Amino acid sequence: MLFDYYEILILSLIQGVSEFIPVSSSAHLYIISELFDFKNQSLMIDVGMHLGSLLAVLFYFRQDFLNILKNKQILNLMVIGSIPLIIAGFIIYTTGLIDFVRNLKLLAWLSLIFAIVLYFADKIKVTKKIDTDLNLKTILIIGLFQIASLFPGVSRSGIVITAGRFLNFDRYDATKISFYLSVPAIAGASFLSLKDVFINDATFNSLIILSVFLSFIFSYITIKYFLIFIKNFNFNLFIIYRIILSLFIFYIIYS
């Protein structure tokens, strides 16, 4: 039983930290579970961890979201920007294609490729601000980019930040857009997973409660310090990390 709590601690740490930085949370959860043969990464635990991350975003940006609820234009843009991912995610999930794309070789290549793409995107000149330049065209482009995050290794936050930088938003604003779009993305993924939870008659227990709590804590800390980090530094640290991660996975596959 003690080892079960240890697994939840590790999985929640990975979820909380990697969900919001450009490194792909699904890739890390998949790799860790495969390498160490974790037994507790069930559907219900996944839902619990994502719920914790969702609550952390809502709590940290509570004032922003209250303002967004009053600002129908921004609210509509966030909804519109999420539609491509929701439609594509529903199709991939319900057709079973999601199982086809989950493999280490594809994960390694996508992590490497999109690390390089982020590197070039981060060189783009800043000319736009989220308060004045986020419009229907830009949010649709970002929303279409976000579809790529359905493939493990791409990183949802990473691809949204990449799209934001290509569209001339600064690092902070591109990251804020990523956080805003994370709410419908995480909520949608959790909703789809809940269907399978009810079908499989999953048992609600203390491990699930712990996964929500720990994921909330780790997610909140990550959001806070990631925003501080990008105000002072570029994304090179995460780019280098993703390249090293890809090389490590290639070594596992081909050794």
Secondary structure in CASP SS format (residue, H / E / C, confidence):
PFRMAT SS
TARGET T0000
AUTHOR 0000-0000-0000
METHOD secondary structure of the structure
MODEL  1
M C 1.00
L H 1.00
F H 1.00
D H 1.00
Y H 1.00
Y H 1.00
E H 1.00
I H 1.00
L H 1.00
I H 1.00
L H 1.00
S H 1.00
L H 1.00
I H 1.00
Q H 1.00
G H 1.00
V H 1.00
S H 1.00
E C 1.00
F C 1.00
I C 1.00
P C 1.00
V C 1.00
S C 1.00
S H 1.00
S H 1.00
A H 1.00
H H 1.00
L H 1.00
Y H 1.00
I H 1.00
I H 1.00
S H 1.00
E H 1.00
L H 1.00
F H 1.00
D C 1.00
F C 1.00
K C 1.00
N C 1.00
Q C 1.00
S C 1.00
L H 1.00
M H 1.00
I H 1.00
D H 1.00
V H 1.00
G H 1.00
M H 1.00
H H 1.00
L H 1.00
G H 1.00
S H 1.00
L H 1.00
L H 1.00
A H 1.00
V H 1.00
L H 1.00
F H 1.00
Y H 1.00
F C 1.00
R H 1.00
Q H 1.00
D H 1.00
F H 1.00
L H 1.00
N H 1.00
I H 1.00
L H 1.00
K H 1.00
N C 1.00
K H 1.00
Q H 1.00
I H 1.00
L H 1.00
N H 1.00
L H 1.00
M H 1.00
V H 1.00
I H 1.00
G H 1.00
S H 1.00
I H 1.00
P H 1.00
L H 1.00
I H 1.00
I H 1.00
A H 1.00
G H 1.00
F H 1.00
I H 1.00
I H 1.00
Y H 1.00
T H 1.00
T H 1.00
G C 1.00
L H 1.00
I H 1.00
D H 1.00
F H 1.00
V C 1.00
R C 1.00
N C 1.00
L H 1.00
K H 1.00
L H 1.00
L H 1.00
A H 1.00
W H 1.00
L H 1.00
S H 1.00
L H 1.00
I H 1.00
F H 1.00
A H 1.00
I H 1.00
V H 1.00
L H 1.00
Y H 1.00
F H 1.00
A H 1.00
D C 1.00
K C 1.00
I C 1.00
K C 1.00
V C 1.00
T C 1.00
K E 1.00
K C 1.00
I H 1.00
D H 1.00
T H 1.00
D H 1.00
L C 1.00
N C 1.00
L H 1.00
K H 1.00
T H 1.00
I H 1.00
L H 1.00
I H 1.00
I H 1.00
G H 1.00
L H 1.00
F H 1.00
Q H 1.00
I H 1.00
A H 1.00
S H 1.00
L H 1.00
F C 1.00
P C 1.00
G C 1.00
V C 1.00
S C 1.00
R H 1.00
S H 1.00
G H 1.00
I H 1.00
V H 1.00
I H 1.00
T H 1.00
A H 1.00
G H 1.00
R H 1.00
F H 1.00
L C 1.00
N C 1.00
F E 1.00
D C 1.00
R H 1.00
Y H 1.00
D H 1.00
A H 1.00
T H 1.00
K H 1.00
I H 1.00
S H 1.00
F H 1.00
Y H 1.00
L H 1.00
S H 1.00
V H 1.00
P H 1.00
A H 1.00
I H 1.00
A H 1.00
G H 1.00
A H 1.00
S H 1.00
F H 1.00
L H 1.00
S H 1.00
L H 1.00
K H 1.00
D H 1.00
V H 1.00
F H 1.00
I H 1.00
N C 1.00
D C 1.00
A C 1.00
T C 1.00
F C 1.00
N C 1.00
S H 1.00
L H 1.00
I H 1.00
I H 1.00
L H 1.00
S H 1.00
V H 1.00
F H 1.00
L H 1.00
S H 1.00
F H 1.00
I H 1.00
F H 1.00
S H 1.00
Y H 1.00
I H 1.00
T H 1.00
I H 1.00
K H 1.00
Y H 1.00
F H 1.00
L H 1.00
I H 1.00
F H 1.00
I H 1.00
K H 1.00
N H 1.00
F C 1.00
N C 1.00
F C 1.00
N H 1.00
L H 1.00
F H 1.00
I H 1.00
I H 1.00
Y H 1.00
R H 1.00
I H 1.00
I H 1.00
L H 1.00
S H 1.00
L H 1.00
F H 1.00
I H 1.00
F H 1.00
Y H 1.00
I H 1.00
I H 1.00
Y H 1.00
S C 1.00
END
